Amino acid sequence: MIDDRGKEGKKCEAYFLGTKVRGMARSFKRRHGAPYVIIDGCIECGKCERVCPYDAIFMSEDFEYVVDGEKCPSCQRCLAPLCPVDTIIPMDDPRAVRVRESNKPFVFPNWKTVSEEELAGEPA
């Protein structure tokens, strides 16, 4: 079953024995830096998806792992040494121009503005 999510890309939902599996995703109040993207070269091992507590990493309709930038707080749990091929990088990394096509619909282009608003709302 596919959930359209209202974006150009689509997210595949997981089912186990005919029952939809619901994630126990956390939410966050403040972003720790640029959200991540997955660039070309990913071997689809799935380690990143298993460790992401925010359900920001998932298998897309194209059967490639992608990062939903709106859900990614940059917690760094998915980064090397976990990723065996070092293909998960922050959006502000120069290598991010090589973001895979399947991840492009989930890129969060205005993350800097949102991060500044989050910081402005915190007491000094």
N, C-alpha and C positions, 0 to 999 in steps of 0.2 A: 504494500500500500504506500502511496506517495502523498506527502504533505506539501502543498504548494508554497507555503510560507509567504506568499505575496511578493516574491522577488523573481528575478529572471531565472535564478537557479532553483533547484529543488532539493529537498532533503529526503532521504529514505528513512522510513521509520522501522524500528525493529519489532519483530513478532516472535514469541516463543510459545510453541504449542497452541497456536491460534489466538494468543492473547497479546495485546500490545504491551510492550515493555516500556515503562515510564522511567525516565532518568531521575536521579536525585540531584539535579543540578543546583549548585549554589548560585547566589547572586552576589554582586559586588557593589560597593559604594564609590570606589575610586579606582581609576585605571593606574597601573604602575609604570606605564610607558606605552609605546606603540603596540597595537594589537599585532598578532603574528599572521603570516601567510605561509602557504606551502608552495615552494618553487619546484620547477622541473627537476626530476631526479629522484623523487620519492619512490620507494620500493613497496609501498602499501603494506607495511608490516603490522600496522595498527597499534603499536605501543603508545603512540601519542593519544589516541582516542581513549585508551583504557585508563590513562592517568589524569586526564583533564576533568577536574571537579566541576567545571562550569558547562559541560556539554557543548563546548564551542567547536570541538573537532568531531567530524562525522564523515561517513562515506556518502558521497554525492550520488546523484542519479547516474553519473558517468563511471561509477565504481572507482572513484579516486577520493582520497581523503582531502578535506578542505577545512579551513578555519573560518568560522563566522565571526568577523571582526567586531560586531556589536556585542557578542557574548564574551569575547576574549579580554580579560583584564591584564594580560601580560604577566601572569604569575610565574612563568618560566619552568613549569613542571614538565613540559613537553620538549624542552631543548636538549641539546647534546649534554651529557653523554647518552641520554635516553635514545635520541634519534640516531640510528646507526649511519645515516648518510648526510646528516646536517642540512636538511632541506626545510626546516621550520625556522623562519627568520622574522624579525620585526619589520613592520612596513616601512620604517625609516632607514632600513639597511639598503645600501646601493644595489645589492643583489636582488632586491624585491621587484625590480623591473622584469625579472624572469618568473613572475607569479604564474602558476599554471592556469590555463583557460577555465578549468572547472572551478577554481577558487575566485575568479574575478567577480562573479555576481555577489559574493559574500564579503568583499573588501569594504572596509569602513572608512571612506575617504575623509570624513570630517572629524576624525578621532582627536586631533589636536584641539579643536574648538571645544569639544565635549570635555576633554581632560582639564582645560583651563576653567571651564564652568564648574566642574567638580571641585577643583582646588579653591576657587573663589567662594564657594559655599561653605567651606570649612572654617571654623573659628580659629583665630590665630593663637 
